[in-house]
Amino acid sequence: MTAHDPDAFEPLILDALHVPASQLRMICRQLAPAHERHSKIAVLRTVLVQAGRHGTSFQLTDLDLTIRVQADDLTCQKPWRACVPFALLQRLAATFDGILRLTHVKAPAEDPYLMDRLTITADDGTSATINLICRPDDFPQLPETLDDPPAWHVLPMTQAQLRRYLDLAAHCISREETRYYLNGLWVCRKPGETTLRAVATDGHRMAVIDGGVAAPEGIGTIIPTVAVRTMRSLTDAKANEPAMLLLHKDAHRMRLVFGNLLIDCKTIDGKYPDYTRVIPQNPTRASVTLTAVSLRRLTPFMSDMTSAVCFRAGLATLRNPTLGEVSIAAPMTLAEGADPMEIGFNLRFIDAQARLTPTFRMDFISPSDPCRIHSEDPSALWILMPMRV
């Protein structure tokens, strides 16, 4: 037996933490968006577990996105901290059942070659021991300067209100890295009002979503796609439970606090373009109402090279030089004194709109002007650029 044998020392066993396996699986699912599986920094592949008398917190970060889950019902008398490999903990939580006993085994401080360990024991006697390679002191912590309340814009709302903003605008966020400032959701105050507005655009389409959430003066933040995706995955679109969105005034950070969760993320440091210049102000000259059911008949003829749908003479027509042609009824309502027009759009964008709003109206101004899209939600507006057909 050598001096470095893990069984060769008298361990200091701290108080055990009893966690239902189902709860641990839920915590892992909540933390997963912040897991950078292929990070070369070992500590970023771990979750920081901090157990104590007043509850236990689980924190995971990739340096840009941090998620913290607070479990006040998981307590132990002797506090302990451990950096646990997240992927391994996630796999163990998926295979164990019942009540799990998490025991932190601390190695003697005088021997730097020995590692702390975490033992997980199930009700049926199954157990696993995890070597804790990383030290808790090495885990990145959120800057204390961010804890100053006056430094944040605070926007209280419900989870359902937040999800409405996110869901109605997310499909318009740009994926092109060249214009990085479009790779997120612009949240600001509605001009001339005191309510929150969310804007997203990829240069071809734009979402302008208003609502009844009060917004303080001076806000203007680009929330990155990763934060939008994370908030959508962890919030409930039908929940009226409170959520608090915090936007830092100077540090380019945002936080969302709801339930037992805290999401902290860097925001995009860039200048968002003046989106109001894109919103058409001229009166509508023609309108078409579409449904997801009818548009589904056009999509089989869509290909990588062919996606332009033409609205003309009461029909929406998609021509594919290889497959042929398909048309659906699309009666065009003309304004008084307006002439019939022929106008084309990218069917992929229209189809994405139909998946979001199964029934919607497209208002045309001219074949060269962007159209306005309205749904049953009166506070939501989408803009779509035309294309040649």
Secondary structure, DSSP 8 states (H G I E B T S, - for coil): --TT-TTSS--EE---EEEEHHHHHHHHHHHGGG--TT-SSGGGGEEEEEEETTEEEEEEE-SSEEEEEEETT---SS-EEEEEEHHHHHHHHHH--SEEEEEEEE--TT-TT--EEEEEE-TTS-EEEEEE-S-GGGS----GGGG-GGGEEEEEEEHHHHHHHHHHHGGGS---STTGGGSEEEEEE-TTSSEEEEEEE-SSEEEEEEEEEE--TT-EEEEEHHHHHHHHHHS-TT--SEEEEEEESSSSEEEEEETTEEEEEE---S----GGGTS--S---EEEEEEHHHHTTTGGG--SS--EEEEETTEEEEEETTTEEEEEE--EEE-TT-----EEEEHHHHHHHHHH-SEEEEEES-TTS-EEEE-S-TTEEEEE--B--
